[in-house]
């Protein structure tokens, strides 16, 4: 089968499409014919050796995908050959991949493979962050940094579904136009505007209750300083490339909190909570409140270039890789 292979940690350009042996499912795994896989920022970090998880080499990147079950392990009971499924794990940028049975779900009615591939990681991360970690309440004000990216788009939609007022911050007018389309109540271009001053303008100097921050870098400190009394900043990632160093007196002054968000690990600690979140997301999808925004689709040979665009923050929403195209 064809697969995008990482043989050494390093620059994205070292990734190549190769013919490799198809994987075999273990007793608790399923083999999936992949119809679509989604690019995520951790994919770019992982192949460079910059992510907190370093798979043994060589490996096929691609953490979420959708397709048709081709084979099931002897102990698998939650699906059968021929089922259409969503899965997350590793190996999605290939024509076939194996996934643990605990990490698959049936493709919901009304959801196509492309949307299914781009649904789990960004939406589960954002709902876990906003509701479980950030305790976002209806009527509160949410600031989303990097709002046109994968998790940012999900955070806007989920924030609105939870009843919050959403301020979306991004680096271009095209990105902000998407944020408005998704329902953001106000927008900030932090490439051309002063982030803190604009937050003061929008909130009447009252500040925001929750900041969803997948960007880091120079934007985190002014976002913290713009938190209202008891405000919470959610540390989701560092797309800007720099991990900010924060003076913690900014927390003391208004009883603010910094909260880390690590959805993948939280699933192990709180599996029931994860299932409840998935149920909520599927209800919102059926009601049209959340829908993956797919900005482009690329064949397997185009995945490396798309990953470079993603790492360079040139992508809006989700990029879908079509391994069989």
C-alpha positions in Angstrom: 0.0 0.0 0.0 1.0 3.6 -0.4 1.9 5.6 2.8 3.6 8.9 3.8 6.6 7.6 5.7 8.7 9.3 8.4 12.0 7.5 8.6 13.9 10.1 10.7 12.9 13.1 12.9 13.7 16.2 11.0 12.4 18.7 8.4 9.1 18.1 6.8 10.7 17.8 3.4 12.2 14.4 4.3 8.8 12.8 4.3 8.2 10.6 1.3 5.4 8.5 -0.2 6.5 4.9 -0.3 5.1 1.4 -0.9 5.0 -0.4 2.4 3.5 -3.5 3.8 -0.1 -3.2 5.0 -0.4 -3.3 8.8 -2.1 -6.2 10.5 -4.7 -5.8 13.3 -4.0 -7.2 16.7 -6.7 -9.0 18.8 -8.2 -5.6 20.0 -7.6 -3.7 16.8 -9.3 -3.1 13.4 -7.9 -2.6 10.0 -9.4 0.3 8.1 -9.5 1.2 4.4 -8.9 4.9 4.7 -11.1 7.2 2.7 -10.0 10.5 4.3 -7.5 11.7 6.9 -7.1 15.1 8.6 -4.0 17.2 9.1 -3.4 18.5 12.6 -0.7 20.7 14.0 0.7 17.9 16.2 1.4 15.9 13.0 3.9 18.5 11.9 5.5 18.6 15.3 5.7 14.8 15.6 7.6 14.2 12.4 10.1 16.9 13.4 10.6 15.2 16.8 9.1 18.3 18.6 5.9 16.7 20.0 5.6 15.2 23.5 5.0 11.8 21.9 7.7 10.3 19.7 6.7 7.2 17.9 9.3 4.5 17.1 10.8 5.0 13.6 9.8 4.5 10.9 6.1 5.5 11.3 3.2 6.9 9.2 1.8 10.2 10.6 -1.8 11.1 10.6 -3.7 11.0 13.9 -7.3 11.0 12.8 -9.0 9.4 9.8 -12.2 7.8 8.5 -12.9 4.8 6.3 -14.4 1.3 6.1 -13.5 -1.6 8.4 -11.6 -4.2 6.3 -10.7 -6.6 9.1 -11.4 -7.0 12.9 -9.3 -8.6 15.6 -10.5 -11.6 17.4 -11.6 -9.7 20.6 -13.3 -6.7 18.8 -17.0 -6.5 19.5 -18.0 -2.9 18.7 -17.8 -3.0 14.9 -17.7 -5.4 12.0 -16.2 -5.7 8.5 -17.9 -3.2 6.2 -18.8 -0.6 8.9 -18.0 3.0 8.2 -16.0 4.4 11.1 -14.0 7.4 12.5 -10.7 6.6 14.2 -7.9 8.3 15.9 -4.4 7.2 16.8 -1.6 7.1 14.2 -1.0 6.0 10.6 -3.8 7.9 8.8 -1.7 9.1 5.9 -1.8 5.8 4.2 -4.3 3.6 2.2 -4.8 1.4 5.3 -4.2 1.8 9.0 -5.0 -0.1 12.2 -6.7 1.5 15.2 -7.5 0.3 18.7 -11.1 -0.7 18.9 -11.4 1.7 21.9 -10.5 4.6 19.5 -13.1 4.1 16.8 -16.7 5.1 16.5 -19.3 4.5 13.8 -19.5 7.3 11.3 -22.7 9.2 12.3 -25.6 9.4 10.0 -25.4 12.5 7.8 -21.6 12.8 8.2 -19.3 12.1 5.2 -15.8 10.6 5.4 -14.1 14.0 5.0 -16.0 15.6 7.9 -15.6 12.4 10.0 -11.8 12.5 9.5 -11.7 16.1 10.7 -14.1 15.8 13.6 -12.7 14.1 16.7 -9.4 15.7 17.6 -10.2 19.4 17.2 -13.8 19.2 18.5 -13.1 16.9 21.4 -10.0 19.0 22.3 -12.0 22.3 22.2 -15.0 21.0 24.1 -12.8 19.4 26.8 -10.9 22.6 27.1 -13.8 25.0 27.2 -16.2 23.0 29.3 -14.2 20.6 31.4 -11.1 22.7 32.0 -12.3 26.3 31.5 -15.8 25.8 32.9 -17.2 28.3 30.3 -20.7 29.4 31.2 -23.5 30.8 29.2 -23.3 34.6 29.2 -19.5 34.7 29.7 -17.1 36.2 27.2 -14.6 33.9 25.4 -11.5 35.0 23.5 -10.2 32.5 20.9 -6.7 33.1 19.7 -5.7 31.5 16.4 -9.4 31.4 15.7 -9.3 30.4 12.1 -7.2 27.2 12.7 -8.6 23.7 13.3 -9.1 24.0 17.1 -9.9 27.7 16.8 -12.8 27.1 14.4 -14.1 24.3 16.8 -13.7 26.7 19.8 -15.8 29.4 18.1 -18.7 27.0 17.3 -18.6 25.3 20.7 -18.3 28.6 22.5 -21.5 29.8 20.7 -23.2 26.4 21.4 -22.4 26.9 25.1 -24.0 30.3 25.1 -20.9 32.4 25.3 -20.1 35.7 23.7 -17.1 34.9 21.4 -14.3 37.3 20.4 -12.2 35.7 17.6 -8.5 36.8 17.1 -6.5 35.9 14.0 -3.8 37.3 11.7 -5.6 38.3 8.5 -8.8 39.7 7.2 -9.5 36.5 5.3 -9.3 34.5 8.5 -11.5 37.0 10.4 -14.1 36.8 7.6 -14.3 33.0 8.3 -14.6 33.7 12.0 -17.5 36.0 11.4 -19.1 33.4 9.1 -18.8 30.9 12.0 -20.7 33.2 14.4 -18.0 35.2 16.2 -19.6 38.2 17.9 -16.4 40.4 17.4 -13.1 40.0 15.7 -9.5 41.2 16.3 -6.7 41.3 13.7 -3.7 40.9 16.1 -1.3 41.3 13.2 -2.4 44.9 12.7 -4.2 45.8 15.9 -3.1 46.0 19.6 -4.7 42.9 21.1 -5.2 44.3 24.6 -6.5 47.6 23.5 -9.0 46.0 21.2 -10.2 43.6 24.0 -10.7 46.7 26.2 -12.7 48.4 23.4 -14.9 45.3 22.8 -15.6 44.5 26.5 -15.7 48.1 27.8 -12.6 47.3 29.8 -14.4 44.5 31.6 -12.1 41.8 30.2 -12.8 38.3 29.1 -13.7 35.3 31.2 -11.9 32.6 29.3 -9.1 32.7 26.7 -8.6 29.7 24.4 -4.9 29.8 23.5 -3.5 27.4 20.9 -0.9 30.0 19.7 1.3 31.1 22.6 4.2 33.4 21.7 3.7 37.1 22.1 -0.1 36.9 22.4 -0.4 35.0 25.7 0.7 37.8 28.1 -1.7 40.5 26.8 -4.4 37.9 26.8 -3.8 37.1 30.4 -3.7 40.8 31.3 -7.1 41.1 29.6 -8.7 38.4 31.8 -11.5 39.6 34.1 -11.7 38.8 37.8 -11.5 35.0 38.1 -10.7 34.6 34.4 -9.1 31.4 33.0 -6.5 31.1 30.2 -6.4 27.7 28.6 -3.0 26.5 27.4 -3.8 24.4 24.3 -0.6 24.7 22.2 2.2 26.9 20.8 1.5 27.4 17.1 3.6 30.6 17.2 6.6 28.5 18.0 7.5 30.1 21.2 6.5 29.0 24.7 5.8 32.2 26.6 7.3 32.9 30.1 4.6 34.6 32.2 5.1 36.8 35.3 2.7 35.1 37.7 1.8 38.3 39.5 -0.6 38.8 36.6 -2.5 35.8 38.0 -2.5 37.1 41.6 -4.0 40.5 40.9 -7.4 39.2 39.8 -7.4 35.6 40.9 -6.8 34.4 37.4 -5.9 30.9 36.4 -3.7 29.2 33.8 -5.0 25.7 32.9 -3.4 23.2 30.6 -5.5 21.3 28.1 -4.3 17.8 27.0 -7.3 16.0 25.6 -5.5 12.9 24.5 -4.2 12.1 28.0 -7.5 13.2 29.7 -9.4 10.4 27.8 -7.3 7.9 29.8 -8.1 9.5 33.1 -11.8 10.4 32.4 -13.2 8.0 29.8 -16.8 8.6 30.9 -16.4 12.4 30.5 -15.0 11.8 27.0 -18.0 9.7 26.0 -20.3 12.4 27.3 -18.5 15.0 25.3 -18.7 12.9 22.1 -22.4 12.5 22.6 -22.8 16.2 23.1 -20.8 16.9 19.9 -22.8 14.5 17.8 -26.1 16.1 19.1 -24.7 19.6 18.1 -23.6 18.2 14.7 -27.1 16.8 14.0 -28.5 20.2 15.0 -26.1 22.0 12.6 -24.3 23.8 15.5 -20.8 22.3 14.7 -19.5 21.3 11.3 -15.8 20.8 10.3 -14.7 23.6 8.0 -12.7 21.9 5.3 -10.5 24.4 3.4 -8.8 22.0 1.0 -8.4 18.4 0.0 -5.1 17.0 -1.2 -3.9 13.6 -2.4 -1.2 11.7 -0.5 1.6 13.2 -2.5 0.4 16.7 -1.5 0.3 16.0 2.2 3.9 17.2 2.9 3.3 20.6 1.3 0.0 20.9 3.0 1.7 20.1 6.4 4.2 22.9 5.7 1.4 25.3 5.1 -0.2 24.2 8.3 3.0 24.7 10.2 3.4 28.1 8.7 -0.1 29.1 9.9 -1.4 29.5 6.3 -4.3 27.1 6.7 -7.9 27.9 7.7 -10.0 25.1 9.2 -9.0 21.6 8.2 -7.0 20.1 5.4 -8.1 16.6 4.4 -5.7 14.1 2.8 -7.3 11.6 0.4 -4.9 8.5 0.4 -6.8 6.8 -2.4 -7.1 9.7 -4.7 
